Amino acid sequence: MNLNLTDKVIIVTGGAKGIGLGICKVLAAEGAIPVIIGRADADNQIAIKEIEAEGGKALAVVAELTNPEACKSAVEQVITLCGRIDGLINNAGVNDGVGLESGDYEKFVASIHKNLVHYYLMAQYALPELKKTKGAIVNIGSKTADTGQGNTSAYAASNGGRNALTREWAIELLKYGIRVNSVIVAECYTPLYDTWIKTLENPEQKLKEITAKIPFENRMTTAEEIANMTVFLLSDKSSHTTGQLIYVDGGYTHLDRSL
């Protein structure tokens, strides 16, 4: 399917690894120009080389998104580089284990900045350009807002906030023809997931236990599957879809896991 994304400039926060990189690769395969926003230039450049090796094109801007001024600067740099912004994918974040018992005020607030505040700031700073192009926004979220997980209060709260902002922005931006949706992730195997599961006792057994509870095909969701839905929602092929939370999770969040 031609998603009509040729030469569209799409910001992807956290686009150098995992789900973000998967999204950038699908965008590039559709002819779009993903602009990776990430804190590590080395990682950004590795991602660009991977995308170029597959025949695509990508750009990158270095920014520490927990810094509000860096969010503003990142958007300004994209405009300088490309002259336009056709879409925003808010993806960057980390399940950092700041819980009720294991955290404190400073850690909680820092995690909210790491996982939620930059979603707002990137959308706010990109909005003038998105109004011009009638671009779309896709927020990547986590099932932790629905299911909880334990010992991750700040991340769960951030994802609840992402869901709420998706619905709020969808309403606020109707008058500009800007659509806003979320893709909700449950169990997707990424480098960060790999790092987390290796901290557990007997990680191979734990992984088998997790995949056994994923109703559809008893397997993890792939980054490409998340990316395919994200890019579709960004495109005009989903032209009457806004304010939606779409779960790409093999039924993990809502279906009876006894299946």
PyMOL commands that set and color helices and strands:
alter all, ss='L'
color gray80, all
select helices_A, chain A and resi 18-29+41-53+68-82+105-133+144-147+153-172+174-176+191-197+203-212+223-234+236-238
alter helices_A, ss='H'
color red, helices_A
select strands_A, chain A and resi 9-13+33-38+59-62+87-90+136-142+180-185+245-248
alter strands_A, ss='S'
color yellow, strands_A
deselect
rebuild
show_as cartoon
